[in-house]
Amino acid sequence: MLSACVTWTFWLVRFDTAAWKYYHLRLMSAAGVIDSLEFARSEQEVAGELPIASLERLADVLVQNEGSLHYTLRGDRDERNRPRLHLSVDGALELQCQRCLEHLHHPVELRSTLLLIVPGEQTDEMDDPEAPDAIEANAELDVVGLIEDELLLSLPLSPRHAEGVCLSSTRLQAHGSESPSAFSQLAALRRASDKP
C-alpha cells in the first residue's frame, strides 16, 4: 500500500536538480503558476490541454465554449542571455461573424515569444517592430492568464467569414434584385416629399 502511494506521489512531483526546486506538475498544467524567471533560466517546459470553458475573459467573444486548446510553454535565453518564454497554442474557437451573426470556425495557431524584463525596466528595443514582445517577470505568473491574454490579442477585431462564404452576402445576392436598399428607399421618400 505504501509503495503505491509513493509511486503516485512521484508522478505528481518533479524535482529540478539544476535549481534544487520541486514543482507539482498537476498545478503547473491547466491552472498553474510558475516563477517566470526561474522557468526561463532552467529552460523548463510545460504542456497540456486547456478547456475553452475555463477561459472566462474569452467567453464574451465566443459563440460556444466546448472543446479544448493544446498549449506548450517553454523557457530559454536569447543570444544576449536574456530570459524569454515561447508560447504555442493550437486548436479552434467558435466566434461570431460580424456580417451574418452566424458561427465562425476560427483556427488557432498561436506562436508567441515573450522577453522577460525586470518590473519597471525598459528595453532598448521598445520602438523596434521586429523585437519580441516584453512582459514583466513574475514570481507567480499565471499560465492560464498568460494564454488567455495572448489569445485575446491574437483575435481579429471584427471576425468575418471570407467573401462568398458569409451567409449575409448569399442572402443579398438572392434578394438583391427584389428588395431595394434602405438608402434608395430613403432617397425616394425624400424626392416625394420635395415635390409640391
Secondary structure, DSSP 8 states (H G I E B T S, - for coil): -HHHHHHHHHHHEEEETTTTEEEEHHHHSTT-EE-HHHHHHTT-EEEEEEEGGG-GGGGGGEEE--SEEEEEEEEEE-TT--EEEEEEEEEEEEEE-TTT-SEEEEEEEEEEEEEEE-TT---TTTT-TTS-EEEE--TTEEHHHHHHHHHHHHS-SS----TTTSHHHHHHHHHTTTS--HHHHHHHHHHHHH--
